C-alpha cells in the first residue's frame, strides 16, 4: 500500500518553570544602572604559544573570499563578502548590508532564521507559517533565501550558522536571482586553524523544547582543520497539534596543501519533521449571503459522528474573506491539521571551495555546490476557511445536528517532491596596487541548475469508485480528452473531511489520514494538480551568468568605488504529462502535443548592474551612494498582456540607497543612516476587469486588444533605515535599529489607459472602462509593509566584584501598524484600508559565566514576550498568524 506509518501526537503538559526564573532576572537586572566603566574599545586576547602561532599562520594566508570569525567584536562585524563576493571592510562598501553575527544569535537565544529575522532592520519572517525562509524586506515579500551565496530552500538552523548577512535592496549583480527588497545570506561555519573547540549546548524551554548542540573544531595539523556541528531538537507549540523535530549533522573541512592554496569542504545532512500551524483562519461566516453547494463540493465525512453525505443542495454562509481575528469565535490555538499532517523536509548539501593565490595579486576560486531536498507533505487544501452550516436538514431529510454551527473542511492531499540543485562558479580577482589607489578587479562565471518538483506523486483522497456514492465514470485511455474528463469526475468525488468548531481539534478527530475503508481511496491528485489544465509539469532550468566588477580605493582611503555588470541567461525545459486514474499507483502518461500552453523550451537573457561610491571624510564620517538592479529570472515571462502578442515581462527592480556613516569614540560606536528609494516598474496586478469591460474595448479594437490579457503597475518602496552597533565598554554591547517604510503603487494599468486614450482619439466612448480605471488611483499603499519599527538589544557583564561573571540584558521589538490591503469587513460597507495593529515585545536575558571542574560553563535564560502581549502579524488580507505568548529558554553551554 502507498500509505506508510505516521507520526503520533504527543500532548504534553507545559513546564511551569518560568515564574522563579522571571523573578530572579527582574531582581538582578535592577543593579545594571549602577555599573558603568571606561575600557578600551578593543579587547585583547591571550592564549597558548601554539594558538598564537596558529593565528599568525592564519593571518599570513588570509582568505580573499571568506571572512574570518576573528574579525567580529561583540555584535559588531567589521567585514563582509556580500559587496563583491570578496572580503571587504563593511563600512567602506557602498551596498546596504547588515550583519547578525554569532554572538548576537547566541544572546537572543535564536535557533533558526525566522527567530533571528525579527531583529533585522529591514524586515522579518513572512507571517504566513506555511512560508519558511520567505522574509519581508522593505515591505516586499522575498521568495527565497541564500546560503553561502547559493539559493537555498530548506530550513536555516543556527547550529551551523556563523553569521547572517542581510542584503538590503536590489542586488542582482551579486546573486542574479534577486527580489526588490533584498535577501538574507547564511554564512556557515568552517574549519578553523586558530583554535581547538569542543562546545556542548543544552537548551530547554516552553512547549517542551529540548535541544542539544555540539560544535567541535580540531586543528589536526598545520594543513588540516575539521569542524563538526550537530543538533537534535524536539518541541511542541502553544498551537494545538503543532510540533517540530529536527536533527542535523554539519561538517566543514579546511585543507591547506600549500601556503597559498586552501580547499574547503562543507556538507550537511538534516531532517525536519513537523506539523505546521495553519495561521489565521479566513472569515466566511459573517455575511448574510447564502451559498448552495453542488456536486463539485464533494462527499462529506464528519469524523466526530461518522456521518457521510453528498454536499449537493446543502447551504452555507459567506463572509468577508478576511482573516478571522476574533478569538472568542475562532480560538487562537485552533489547528485542524491533525498531529499526523506532517511536513518532512530532508536535505543533503555538499559545497567545495578551492582558493588559490598566484603571487600577491591574483586570487582564484573554484566553487561547486550540490543540494538535494526531499519533501513529503500532508496538506489540507482550503482548510483555513470557516463557514456556518445553514442547512436545517441533511440531504437525506434527517435533522442536521450541526445546524447554524461553524466548521472548516478540507480535501486531504499528500505531495512527495523536492528538487536537486547543482551550482558551479569560477572567480578571479586581481589586486592592482599603486601609490595613489588600490583597485580590485573581479570576474565571475557561474551556472545554477535547478530541477524543481519533477514529476513526483501528488495524491488526493477521493470517494472509492467501488462505493455507491461515486458519481461518474473513469476513462483509462491515455489521451488528453480522457484526462480532462477524469479531472472533472474526480473533482466531483473529492472526499471532504469536515470539522465543526464545537467538537474541538483533538488528535482523535483530526489525526486520521485515511483512507476510510470501503468509502475513500487514494488516487493521483486530479482535482488539484499543477498547471491551468491540471497536468503534471516537470521543469529543469539553467541560469548561466557572467559578471565583471571593480572595487577601488583612492586618495589614501578617502574614496571607495564599486562597479559591476552581470548577464544572466535562462534556459528551461518543460515536460508535461497526465497521471492515470489508478488507486494507490502512480503512472504518468506523456501525451505528445497535449497541454500546448506550456512551452517545451524557453530561453532569454537579462542584464543587471550595480555602481556605488563611498566618500570617507575622515575616520569618523563617510557618505555613500549605491544604485543597483534586481530581477526574478526564474519566474520567467508571465501571462499574455492586453496588447496582442505581448507577455508580462520578468519582474525587475531598481533603486538607490544614500547613507551617512559614523564611526565614533575610536570605533566603539558604528552608526549608519540610509535613505532608500526602490521600485519595480512591471509589478503584476489583479483583478482583471469584468467581462463586460473587456467586451467594450474589444468592440473598438477587435484585432489589437487581447481580452484575456492582464496589465501591470509600478511598485515603489521608500524610507529610512538607521543602525547602531556599540561596544561601549569591554563588557557592554548594544544593538539598535529603526526603519520607516512607504510602499505605494503608481503608473497603474498603463495598457488599459492607452486603449482608453486611443478610443477617445477615435471619439469612441468607454464608460465601463472609465469607471473601472477610477477604482485604481495612483499613490495608494500596497499590502505588506509596516510603516515604522525599531529593535533594541543590549547586554552587560559584570567584570569584577560579587557579581563577576553575571551578565544581564534584554531588548524590545516595536512595530507600528501593518497595512493588509483594502477590504470590506462588514457586509454592505464601503471598501476601506485595513491594518493590523502595532505592538511592542519585551525580552530579557540573564546569564552567568563560570568554571565547573575547570571547564568554562555558561548558563543563560531568555524570556520572550515578557508582558504576554496579545498580537497578530499579517501581510495581506487573508494571511497571517497569532504571535507567540510569553515563553522562556534556558541553556547551558560547556567548553571542554
Secondary structure, 3 states (H helix, E strand, C coil): CCCCCCCCCCCCCCCCCHHHHHHHHHHHHCCHHHCCCCCCCCCCCCCCHHHHHHHHHHHHCCCCCCCCHHHEECCEECEECCCCCCCEEHHHCCCEEEEEEHHHHHHHCCCEHHHHHCCCCCEEECCCCCCCCCEEECCEECCCEEECCEEECCCCEHHHEEEEEEEECCCHHHHCECCCCEEEEEEECCCCCCCCEEEEEEEEECCCEEEEEEEEEEECCCCEEEEEEEEEEEEECCCCCCEEEEEEEEEEEEEEEECCEEEEEEEEEEEEEEECCCCCCEEECCEEEEEECCHHHCEEEECCCCEEEECCCCEEEECCCCECCCCCCCCCCCCCCCCCCCEEEEEEEEEEEEEEEECCCEEEEEEEEEEEEEEEEEEEECCCEEEEECCCECCCCCECCCCCCEEEEEEEEEEEEEEEEEEEEEEEEEEEECCCEEEEEEEEEEEEEEEECCCCCEEEEEECCCCCCCCCCCCCCCCHHHHHHHHHHHHHCEEEEEEEHHHCCCHHHHCCCCCCCCCEEEEECCCCCCCCCCCEEEEEEEEEEEEEEEEEEECCCCEEEEEEEEEEEEEEEEEEEEECCCCCCCCEECCCCCCCCCCCEEEEEEEEEEEEEEEECCCCEEEEEEEEEEECHHHCCCCEECECCCECCCCEEEEEEEEEEEEEHHHCEEEEEEEEEEEEEEEECCCCCCHHHHHHHHHHCCCCECCCCECEEEEEEEEEEEEEEEEEECCEEEEEEEEECEEEEECCCHHHHHHHHHHHHCCCCCHHHHHHHHCCCCCEECCCCECEEEEEEEEEECCCCCCCCEEEEEEEEEECCEEEEEECCCCCCCCEEEEECCEEEEEEEEEEEEEECCEEEEEEEEEECCCCCCCEECCCCCCCEECCCCEEEEEEEEEC
